């Protein structure tokens, strides 16, 4: 006689049923989505955003325990199994809405140099620069005005671009240092500056984890103080590895697109 256990496998025993269990439950879908979008979250953050009681949250966390990892700091992240579950959920949502994009990039870093990602990174940088220049009054700096005047007249800058940039950074070193601190903190905390948030991007480690503060500090040295050299070295020596900036390569970080609902 055949055992009923063989005919009716438990949820813990079969990956297929585990996936189905997540796919059919709204709170679990929400948890997986939140952890994917935020990379790493505390128990309290999940509780506040989901607005459910602790007992219910604990119940659903137990149900998807194979989809999540708990860090040494007692925060929650998606496991590789969880990332796979999210990708399935995301694909189902897109098919349901008949909405498809060809420039979605995996966390492995493969394909991050698509034209879509590069365009978004440029937009994010320009937005951050615009916000910085407007909020601090740098837009009225004589070097900036000189560059804008030359560009508007379709002429080359009266001084070399590097000299103009050096003069501007030197004259307003306190502002650029403050920007460096702000960018470092934002990318370590959330993986996003305001420009990246608007452009739908996030910086993460190649293994999908949130950037450590030191990684963010090193990465932003290149963006704030050495950007031309950072890009030249990155493209020249590390483009084949999926990097366009040397400091991204050095910190093993990558920029990915945040999925939209």
Order of alpha helices (4+ residues) and beta strands (2+ residues): alpha-alpha-alpha-beta-alpha-alpha-beta-beta-alpha-alpha-alpha-alpha-alpha-alpha-beta-alpha-alpha-alpha-beta
